[in-house]
Amino acid sequence: MKKLALSLALMFISALAVNKVNAQIEKGAKIEFSKETHDYGNIKYDGDPYCTFDFKNTGDEPLIISNAKGSCGCTVPEWPKEPIAPGAKGTIRVKYDTKRPGAINKSVTITSNAINEPNKVIRIKGEVGPAPESGTPVNNAGAPTQN
């Protein structure tokens, strides 16, 4: 009977210790996005280059975004530099160079103190239409004229 009571007591103490460790692991900032991909669809050449990604700090400590980097120079993110309080929301604004006709498939890597995703990748996609005609007349010098 003493062995049974001792065994139960040890199991109970072990369970409390594991729960305490798990609770400590879960403390910290957490980042959750309302969307992870923005689809521009078919966008005009030199069209509106901006899109936004809204996020929330669902953790219990301030969220600090230390960096956001586009996959190339044509994708430029802007992010909040101040800490985002627990429960507060923020926005990352991304500018894509829409003077580049063709497919868009780019990423932005966000570095933060979030315990759930310290290096989060968000994406943009779509298709930029062709450049407009320049409107400059073609030089037809030497071509015969009709009367």
C-alpha positions as a LaTeX table, in Angstrom:
\begin{tabular}{lrrr}
\hline
Residue & $x$ (\AA) & $y$ (\AA) & $z$ (\AA) \\
\hline
Met1 & 0.00 & 0.00 & 0.00 \\
Lys2 & 2.87 & 2.38 & 0.80 \\
Lys3 & 4.46 & 1.61 & $-2.58$ \\
Leu4 & 1.21 & 2.38 & $-4.37$ \\
Ala5 & 0.81 & 5.68 & $-2.51$ \\
Leu6 & 4.44 & 6.59 & $-3.17$ \\
Ser7 & 4.07 & 5.72 & $-6.87$ \\
Leu8 & 0.92 & 7.83 & $-7.20$ \\
Ala9 & 2.59 & 10.75 & $-5.42$ \\
Leu10 & 5.61 & 10.59 & $-7.76$ \\
Met11 & 3.38 & 10.45 & $-10.84$ \\
Phe12 & 1.42 & 13.47 & $-9.59$ \\
Ile13 & 4.60 & 15.48 & $-8.91$ \\
Ser14 & 5.99 & 14.50 & $-12.33$ \\
Ala15 & 2.78 & 15.62 & $-14.05$ \\
Leu16 & 2.93 & 19.00 & $-12.27$ \\
Ala17 & 6.55 & 19.48 & $-13.30$ \\
Val18 & 5.79 & 18.66 & $-16.95$ \\
Asn19 & 2.82 & 21.08 & $-16.97$ \\
Lys20 & 4.98 & 23.83 & $-15.48$ \\
Val21 & 7.68 & 23.31 & $-18.13$ \\
Asn22 & 5.07 & 23.30 & $-20.91$ \\
Ala23 & 3.53 & 26.50 & $-19.56$ \\
Gln24 & 6.95 & 28.19 & $-19.60$ \\
Ile25 & 7.58 & 27.05 & $-23.17$ \\
Glu26 & 4.31 & 28.61 & $-24.36$ \\
Lys27 & 5.12 & 32.07 & $-22.99$ \\
Gly28 & 6.17 & 34.65 & $-25.52$ \\
Ala29 & 5.06 & 36.57 & $-28.58$ \\
Lys30 & 3.13 & 34.74 & $-31.32$ \\
Ile31 & 2.44 & 36.03 & $-34.82$ \\
Glu32 & $-0.65$ & 35.03 & $-36.79$ \\
Phe33 & $-1.49$ & 36.39 & $-40.24$ \\
Ser34 & $-4.98$ & 36.84 & $-41.68$ \\
Lys35 & $-3.51$ & 35.71 & $-45.05$ \\
Glu36 & $-0.10$ & 34.39 & $-46.06$ \\
Thr37 & $-0.37$ & 35.01 & $-49.83$ \\
His38 & $-1.57$ & 38.05 & $-51.75$ \\
Asp39 & $-2.71$ & 37.45 & $-55.33$ \\
Tyr40 & $-2.54$ & 40.61 & $-57.45$ \\
Gly41 & $-4.32$ & 38.68 & $-60.21$ \\
Asn42 & $-3.82$ & 40.37 & $-63.59$ \\
Ile43 & $-2.46$ & 43.83 & $-62.85$ \\
Lys44 & $-1.76$ & 46.59 & $-65.37$ \\
Tyr45 & 1.80 & 47.55 & $-66.20$ \\
Asp46 & 2.78 & 50.31 & $-63.73$ \\
Gly47 & $-0.42$ & 49.57 & $-61.74$ \\
Asp48 & $-0.94$ & 49.93 & $-57.97$ \\
Pro49 & 2.17 & 48.27 & $-56.52$ \\
Tyr50 & 1.03 & 47.92 & $-52.90$ \\
Cys51 & $-0.55$ & 45.11 & $-50.92$ \\
Thr52 & $-0.87$ & 44.54 & $-47.18$ \\
Phe53 & $-0.61$ & 41.63 & $-44.79$ \\
Asp54 & $-2.43$ & 42.06 & $-41.47$ \\
Phe55 & $-1.24$ & 40.14 & $-38.43$ \\
Lys56 & $-1.96$ & 39.85 & $-34.72$ \\
Asn57 & 0.22 & 39.13 & $-31.71$ \\
Thr58 & $-1.66$ & 36.23 & $-30.10$ \\
Gly59 & 1.05 & 35.67 & $-27.50$ \\
Asp60 & 1.50 & 37.08 & $-24.02$ \\
Glu61 & 4.64 & 39.18 & $-24.59$ \\
Pro62 & 5.39 & 42.05 & $-27.03$ \\
Leu63 & 6.12 & 41.01 & $-30.61$ \\
Ile64 & 9.21 & 42.59 & $-32.15$ \\
Ile65 & 9.80 & 42.33 & $-35.89$ \\
Ser66 & 13.52 & 42.80 & $-36.38$ \\
Asn67 & 13.58 & 42.48 & $-40.17$ \\
Ala68 & 11.50 & 41.87 & $-43.29$ \\
Lys69 & 13.34 & 41.09 & $-46.52$ \\
Gly70 & 12.01 & 40.65 & $-50.04$ \\
Ser71 & 13.28 & 37.83 & $-52.22$ \\
Cys72 & 14.64 & 40.41 & $-54.69$ \\
Gly73 & 15.00 & 44.17 & $-55.10$ \\
Cys74 & 11.63 & 44.45 & $-56.84$ \\
Thr75 & 9.78 & 43.41 & $-53.64$ \\
Val76 & 10.13 & 45.94 & $-50.82$ \\
Pro77 & 8.40 & 45.42 & $-47.43$ \\
Glu78 & 7.63 & 48.03 & $-44.75$ \\
Trp79 & 6.94 & 46.79 & $-41.21$ \\
Pro80 & 6.21 & 48.26 & $-37.78$ \\
Lys81 & 9.43 & 49.06 & $-35.94$ \\
Glu82 & 7.78 & 49.44 & $-32.52$ \\
Pro83 & 6.84 & 46.39 & $-30.40$ \\
Ile84 & 3.34 & 45.01 & $-30.97$ \\
Ala85 & 1.60 & 44.46 & $-27.63$ \\
Pro86 & $-0.11$ & 41.15 & $-26.81$ \\
Gly87 & $-3.51$ & 41.12 & $-28.53$ \\
Ala88 & $-2.59$ & 44.06 & $-30.78$ \\
Lys89 & $-2.61$ & 44.05 & $-34.58$ \\
Gly90 & $-0.12$ & 45.29 & $-37.15$ \\
Thr91 & 0.36 & 45.50 & $-40.90$ \\
Ile92 & 3.20 & 44.71 & $-43.25$ \\
Arg93 & 2.99 & 46.69 & $-46.48$ \\
Val94 & 4.68 & 45.25 & $-49.57$ \\
Lys95 & 5.52 & 47.19 & $-52.74$ \\
Tyr96 & 6.15 & 45.26 & $-55.95$ \\
Asp97 & 7.73 & 46.91 & $-59.02$ \\
Thr98 & 4.84 & 46.68 & $-61.49$ \\
Lys99 & 7.03 & 47.98 & $-64.33$ \\
Arg100 & 8.19 & 44.38 & $-64.86$ \\
Pro101 & 5.81 & 42.56 & $-67.21$ \\
Gly102 & 5.22 & 38.87 & $-66.59$ \\
Ala103 & 4.53 & 36.50 & $-63.73$ \\
Ile104 & 4.90 & 37.55 & $-60.09$ \\
Asn105 & 6.02 & 34.89 & $-57.62$ \\
Lys106 & 7.96 & 36.54 & $-54.80$ \\
Ser107 & 8.36 & 36.11 & $-51.06$ \\
Val108 & 9.05 & 38.22 & $-47.99$ \\
Thr109 & 10.81 & 36.66 & $-45.01$ \\
Ile110 & 9.88 & 38.16 & $-41.65$ \\
Thr111 & 12.26 & 37.77 & $-38.71$ \\
Ser112 & 10.79 & 38.30 & $-35.24$ \\
Asn113 & 10.82 & 37.09 & $-31.65$ \\
Ala114 & 7.64 & 35.05 & $-32.23$ \\
Ile115 & 7.93 & 31.65 & $-30.56$ \\
Asn116 & 5.60 & 29.99 & $-33.07$ \\
Glu117 & 7.27 & 31.25 & $-36.28$ \\
Pro118 & 10.44 & 33.31 & $-35.77$ \\
Asn119 & 11.13 & 33.23 & $-39.55$ \\
Lys120 & 7.81 & 33.55 & $-41.34$ \\
Val121 & 7.51 & 33.63 & $-45.14$ \\
Ile122 & 4.63 & 35.45 & $-46.83$ \\
Arg123 & 4.15 & 35.50 & $-50.62$ \\
Ile124 & 2.87 & 37.65 & $-53.47$ \\
Lys125 & 1.80 & 36.35 & $-56.87$ \\
Gly126 & 0.04 & 37.49 & $-60.00$ \\
Glu127 & 0.72 & 38.66 & $-63.54$ \\
Val128 & 1.82 & 42.12 & $-64.73$ \\
Gly129 & 0.48 & 43.04 & $-68.15$ \\
Pro130 & 2.63 & 44.14 & $-71.09$ \\
Ala131 & 4.16 & 47.59 & $-71.30$ \\
Pro132 & 1.98 & 50.04 & $-73.23$ \\
Glu133 & 2.88 & 51.11 & $-76.76$ \\
Ser134 & 5.14 & 54.13 & $-76.66$ \\
Gly135 & 2.94 & 56.14 & $-79.06$ \\
Thr136 & 6.00 & 57.33 & $-80.97$ \\
Pro137 & 5.39 & 57.15 & $-84.72$ \\
Val138 & 7.55 & 54.74 & $-86.68$ \\
Asn139 & 9.99 & 56.49 & $-88.96$ \\
Asn140 & 8.88 & 55.62 & $-92.50$ \\
Ala141 & 11.41 & 57.86 & $-94.25$ \\
Gly142 & 11.98 & 56.72 & $-97.80$ \\
Ala143 & 8.65 & 54.97 & $-98.06$ \\
Pro144 & 6.62 & 55.97 & $-101.13$ \\
Thr145 & 3.75 & 58.33 & $-100.50$ \\
Gln146 & 0.31 & 58.02 & $-101.99$ \\
Asn147 & $-1.37$ & 61.01 & $-103.64$ \\
\hline
\end{tabular}
